[in-house]
Amino acid sequence: MKKKIFAAAAMLLACVTVLCACGGGTSNTGGTDEPKEITGETIDTGIFSALCPDGWWNCPQQDIWAEEEGALDPETLQFFKGGSPDDYFSKPFVTINYASPDNYFFSTKGFYDEVTDLEGVTFQGKEVEEAFTAVYNGIGTKYTYTIFDYVGEDAQWHVTILTELDGKATGLGFEDPETMAILNSITLD
């Protein structure tokens, strides 16, 4: 009798495990086989462009090297999910930095704490030079980022994704359809 109860319990556990693993679809499809279409506005810096999804805020980046006061940086785009000027750095974001391919590439790992290398990261189908997660302890706030660098024939890209804010997941990352829509939309002018 005990053997039959144990076997039934094991079978029930196996069924529950299989049902949990198979149910619900994936996060980027909304439970269907069709991928969710991400819409928004394409922001063009004059050097490159990327999609800023609906519900995200394009935070204009000042060009600190420009002679003209108030000039925008054509090498940087920063998009905040659900953000506005009032909550800068309190919302999840994706930052995209462009550099000419003939600029010297250097690792930014030394600027962060708790660095963990990531393997097998690709950008638009090509393996990246460097990918890692890292922590920056700001004044009273802990930021956890996923960062990758890609050096191509036409451009270098440095991408920063805020994945945790004070230990709470932001929902952004390689599994998030909006993050991936931004990354896949990056094009040189």
C-alpha positions as a printed Julia matrix, in Angstrom:
189×3 Matrix{Float64}:
  0.0    0.0     0.0
  2.83   2.44    0.91
  4.52   1.71   -2.42
  1.3    2.55   -4.31
  0.88   5.86   -2.4
  4.53   6.77   -3.02
  4.22   5.9    -6.74
  1.0    7.95   -7.03
  2.63  10.92   -5.27
  5.68  10.71   -7.54
  3.44  10.53  -10.61
  1.42  13.54   -9.4
  4.62  15.52   -8.81
  5.88  14.65  -12.3
  2.56  15.74  -13.88
  2.54  19.05  -11.97
  6.16  19.72  -13.02
  5.39  19.03  -16.69
  2.24  21.18  -16.63
  4.05  24.09  -14.96
  6.91  23.91  -17.44
  4.6   23.87  -20.46
  1.88  26.33  -19.54
  1.29  29.95  -20.33
  3.43  30.67  -23.37
  6.45  32.93  -23.16
  6.71  36.45  -21.82
  7.28  38.01  -25.23
  4.26  36.41  -26.89
  1.52  37.13  -24.38
  0.6   33.44  -24.25
  0.22  33.03  -28.01
  2.47  31.72  -30.75
  2.64  35.15  -32.39
  5.31  37.57  -31.11
  3.96  40.79  -29.62
  4.55  43.73  -31.95
  6.43  46.54  -30.22
  5.52  50.0   -31.48
  7.02  53.37  -30.73
  9.02  56.22  -32.22
 12.31  55.82  -34.04
 14.78  58.35  -32.62
 17.53  59.45  -35.01
 20.69  61.11  -33.63
 22.12  61.93  -37.05
 24.61  59.04  -36.67
 22.32  56.17  -35.68
 18.72  55.48  -34.78
 16.78  53.17  -32.47
 13.19  52.49  -31.49
 11.89  54.15  -28.31
  8.86  51.94  -27.45
  5.48  53.42  -26.6
  5.37  54.23  -22.87
  9.12  54.9   -22.74
 10.77  58.32  -22.46
 13.62  59.36  -24.75
 15.95  61.28  -22.42
 17.92  63.74  -24.57
 21.65  63.53  -23.78
 23.62  66.77  -23.75
 26.86  66.81  -25.74
 29.39  67.97  -23.14
 32.07  68.38  -25.84
 30.04  70.55  -28.22
 30.89  74.22  -28.6
 27.2   75.02  -29.06
 25.35  75.26  -25.75
 22.45  72.82  -25.45
 23.65  70.6   -28.33
 22.53  66.99  -28.1
 25.02  64.12  -28.12
 24.68  62.3   -31.47
 26.51  59.26  -30.06
 24.1   58.44  -27.19
 20.47  57.47  -26.77
 18.91  56.73  -23.39
 15.37  55.38  -23.04
 13.53  55.13  -19.69
 10.62  52.71  -19.34
  7.67  54.71  -18.02
 10.01  57.54  -17.16
  9.93  61.3   -17.34
 12.34  64.1   -16.39
 10.98  63.93  -12.83
 12.2   60.41  -12.13
 15.6   60.24  -13.79
 17.46  57.08  -12.65
 14.5   55.81  -10.62
 13.07  53.95  -13.63
 14.52  51.11  -15.72
 16.51  52.23  -18.74
 18.54  51.21  -21.77
 21.5   53.37  -22.83
 23.11  52.98  -26.26
 26.51  54.53  -26.93
 28.04  54.65  -30.41
 31.73  55.06  -31.21
 33.58  55.06  -34.49
 35.18  51.68  -35.27
 38.63  53.28  -35.31
 38.28  54.53  -31.71
 40.2   52.57  -29.11
 38.0   50.0   -27.37
 38.39  49.72  -23.61
 36.59  47.64  -21.04
 34.38  49.39  -18.48
 34.46  46.5   -15.99
 36.82  48.41  -13.68
 34.13  51.02  -12.96
 31.83  48.49  -11.29
 31.59  46.05   -8.38
 30.4   42.43   -8.37
 31.24  41.84  -12.05
 30.08  38.54  -13.56
 30.98  37.65  -17.15
 28.21  36.49  -19.48
 28.85  33.94  -22.22
 27.2   33.58  -25.61
 25.7   37.08  -25.82
 24.95  38.24  -29.36
 24.01  41.61  -30.81
 21.99  41.51  -34.02
 23.23  37.98  -34.66
 26.93  38.6   -33.94
 28.86  37.61  -30.82
 29.86  40.56  -28.64
 33.4   41.32  -27.43
 32.41  41.6   -23.8
 29.23  41.05  -21.79
 28.78  41.12  -18.03
 26.5   41.99  -15.16
 27.77  44.49  -12.64
 26.75  46.55   -9.64
 27.17  50.27   -9.08
 26.47  51.52   -5.58
 25.22  55.06   -6.01
 24.4   57.41   -3.16
 21.81  55.35   -1.29
 20.86  53.31   -4.36
 22.19  50.02   -5.74
 22.07  49.68   -9.54
 22.61  46.3   -11.23
 23.34  46.44  -14.95
 23.75  44.09  -17.86
 26.39  45.61  -20.11
 27.76  44.53  -23.45
 30.22  45.88  -25.98
 30.23  45.06  -29.67
 32.97  46.16  -32.06
 31.95  45.87  -35.7
 33.36  47.01  -39.01
 31.13  50.11  -39.09
 30.62  50.91  -35.39
 31.33  50.12  -31.77
 28.33  49.81  -29.45
 28.31  50.01  -25.67
 24.89  49.09  -24.28
 23.83  49.38  -20.64
 20.56  47.86  -19.37
 19.36  48.54  -15.81
 18.21  45.08  -14.7
 17.82  45.66  -10.93
 17.17  48.75   -8.85
 17.9   48.34   -5.13
 17.7   44.55   -5.5
 14.33  44.54   -7.31
 14.17  43.25  -10.87
 13.21  45.91  -13.43
 11.9   43.46  -16.03
 14.44  44.62  -18.61
 16.99  42.3   -20.17
 17.54  39.85  -23.0
 14.21  38.13  -22.25
 12.17  41.37  -22.4
 10.53  41.97  -25.81
 10.76  45.79  -25.53
 14.48  45.66  -24.68
 15.07  43.32  -27.59
 13.02  45.55  -29.93
 15.28  48.47  -29.0
 18.48  46.47  -29.54
 17.3   44.93  -32.81
 16.23  48.33  -34.16
 19.66  50.01  -33.83
 20.87  51.1   -37.27
 23.57  53.41  -38.58
 22.41  56.31  -40.71
